[in-house]
Amino acid sequence: MRVGRGVLGVAAGLIMAALATVGYTLPPPFDPSPLTVDPAFRTLPPQPAHELRPVSATAPISVREVTVPARGTTLEATIRAPLTPGRHPALVFVQGAGPGVRNEFDAQAEWLARAGVVTLVYDKRTAGYDFRHRDFGLLADDALSMLAQLRGRADVDPARTGLWGVSEGSWVVPIAASRSADVGFAVLVSAPNVSPVRQVSWALGEQLDRLHAPSGVRELLIRAMSAVDMNFLRHDGVPALRGTRQPVLALYGTRDPSIPFVESSQTLTRALAEGGNDAYTIRYLEGADHGMRVHGGPFAPGYLETLANWVRGLPGTADPATASRASSPSPRIAGATPVQRYEASDVPAAPWYAGGTVLGLTLCLAAVGYVAGPVAAMVVRLRGSRPRAEANARLWPPIRRRFRRMAWTGAGLLASVLAFITLLVLFSVNQAGAWPAVLAGWLVIRGLAVLMLLQEVTATAAVVSALREGWQPSRPQHVAIAGVLGSTGLLLVAAAYYGLFAFPW
């Protein structure tokens, strides 16, 4: 049953080279280009002082819980309103991605209410919205239902009632604004303005750069993303932006790791111009992250003041060319100068042989192959059958041990890939000690892939040698041979596609 180690080494090397070639040559390619920055974004003027003037947020307020009918469900909401007499501007907070519970916005909703703005926060729907399927048009209808609640109040100025949306919500708000003239204004916070898949791929690249991850890690994750089939990932928000005629305030942070903020602003200005809307104000806040906070803590300096002064100053603040009280008009784009190195490139859809369906089928077949042998052997024992040849008792046990180790290696590789992706997600929040852990995780994954290849080669050699010595496998043993060797072969091809055998390491 022995084959020379040199022969096995050469065979493993040739197979590894072939698998590496598979990873290099199969699509989809992904190589983001450096961003060509519009001259308007290279050096921004400072934000006008009148936008940052102090705001008194000490007025007494009322708090009311309401239930709002929506399509196919009802949504709970909280309205906070200043008790000062007269009609006030008002806005609805539209959530970003995720469950979107209303208390996420309590701090700024209460601050704005005490500053003279009626606010409404609501729980995002669960009917018709989940991780895989998201209908931004449906969410826009929910936002318009909430807006109607505010417009009907006696203490609200209907002409100054608008929508505030953050992240995913900034795809929703323009849809609502383009559908209804009841939307008096739109505030877009950390608005990607590119497709969700482009946003995620850009954020992924930036995160991996910060983690000093090997180049193959990005290739692994991008190819995994290309196989994901979610209806909203290719959403194009530009048509809704073109249809937005209302005044727009867009706020971005220079420390936002989640969106391509320069490209997002360029897309926004271009789309609004194409729709004939020049009533926009774009401000970059120094040190602000995706949620307009500093390192996830307090709000960035100037954020709440800018928001309150702009909303309370409507309609005068709608056009920055006439909004300033100084002798010169306010710039449309101002604040801290942002820096974006690479474009937010689209992730090509995976070819049919690497799509989610085929990948799922591959993993299922591999799992079935690994358990087929033990199940077949159990059936034989239950039936009381005996081995068909005496050589079976001598030659089969070492092969069976090899197969058992191969099954554990395959399971370990899949588990390590899932754990590695989870690790990267966790490090997107806290990157302390990230580089050694990311490098170690990548080496573990690739080491297991190579081990699996060596086990496939040596197990195949052992089976061939045993057959030459006269071994006559029983039917369950045939099932085990085909199952384990076939399953490992499938996993090796999948690992090759995801770049686990590519060079450099």
Secondary structure as GFF3:
##gff-version 3
##sequence-region A 1 505
A	DSSP	alpha_helix	5	25	.	.	.	ID=ss1
A	DSSP	three_ten_helix	39	41	.	.	.	ID=ss2
A	DSSP	three_ten_helix	49	52	.	.	.	ID=ss3
A	DSSP	beta_strand	61	70	.	.	.	ID=ss4
A	DSSP	beta_strand	73	82	.	.	.	ID=ss5
A	DSSP	beta_strand	88	94	.	.	.	ID=ss6
A	DSSP	three_ten_helix	102	105	.	.	.	ID=ss7
A	DSSP	alpha_helix	106	114	.	.	.	ID=ss8
A	DSSP	beta_strand	118	122	.	.	.	ID=ss9
A	DSSP	alpha_helix	136	151	.	.	.	ID=ss10
A	DSSP	beta_strand	156	166	.	.	.	ID=ss11
A	DSSP	alpha_helix	169	179	.	.	.	ID=ss12
A	DSSP	beta_strand	186	189	.	.	.	ID=ss13
A	DSSP	alpha_helix	196	210	.	.	.	ID=ss14
A	DSSP	alpha_helix	215	226	.	.	.	ID=ss15
A	DSSP	alpha_helix	238	242	.	.	.	ID=ss16
A	DSSP	beta_strand	248	253	.	.	.	ID=ss17
A	DSSP	alpha_helix	261	274	.	.	.	ID=ss18
A	DSSP	beta_strand	280	285	.	.	.	ID=ss19
A	DSSP	alpha_helix	303	312	.	.	.	ID=ss20
A	DSSP	three_ten_helix	316	318	.	.	.	ID=ss21
A	DSSP	alpha_helix	320	323	.	.	.	ID=ss22
A	DSSP	beta_strand	333	335	.	.	.	ID=ss23
A	DSSP	three_ten_helix	352	354	.	.	.	ID=ss24
A	DSSP	alpha_helix	356	383	.	.	.	ID=ss25
A	DSSP	alpha_helix	390	427	.	.	.	ID=ss26
A	DSSP	alpha_helix	434	468	.	.	.	ID=ss27
A	DSSP	alpha_helix	475	497	.	.	.	ID=ss28
###
